[in-house]
């Protein structure tokens, strides 16, 4: 197997997923602050 292609591929995929997840959570926290307390569905 060609490990010089496999390892960077895995790093690219999982690194991209980690960056996307972090950006998604950051955006969710920012938007959650804008929701009025009476409209919030979940406590936490």
C-alpha positions in Angstrom: 0.0 0.0 0.0 1.2 3.5 -0.7 1.4 5.0 2.8 2.7 8.3 1.5 -0.8 8.9 0.0 -2.9 7.1 2.6 -1.7 9.0 5.7 -2.1 12.5 4.2 -5.5 11.5 2.9 -6.7 10.5 6.4 -5.1 13.6 7.9 -6.9 15.8 5.3 -10.3 14.1 5.9 -10.2 14.0 9.7 -8.6 17.4 9.9 -11.2 18.9 7.7 -14.0 17.3 9.8 -12.4 18.7 13.0 -12.2 22.2 11.5 -15.8 22.0 10.2 -17.1 20.7 13.6 -15.3 23.5 15.4 -16.7 26.1 13.1 -20.2 24.6 13.4 -20.1 24.6 17.2 -18.7 28.2 17.3 -21.5 29.4 15.0 -24.1 27.6 17.0 -23.0 29.2 20.2 -23.0 32.6 18.6 -26.5 32.2 17.2 -27.8 30.6 20.4 -27.2 33.9 22.3 -29.5 35.7 19.9 -32.5 33.6 20.6 -34.8 35.1 23.3 -35.1 33.1 26.5 -38.8 32.4 26.0 -38.1 30.9 22.6 -35.4 28.5 23.7 -36.4 24.8 23.6 -33.5 23.3 25.6 -32.0 24.1 28.9 -28.3 24.0 29.1 
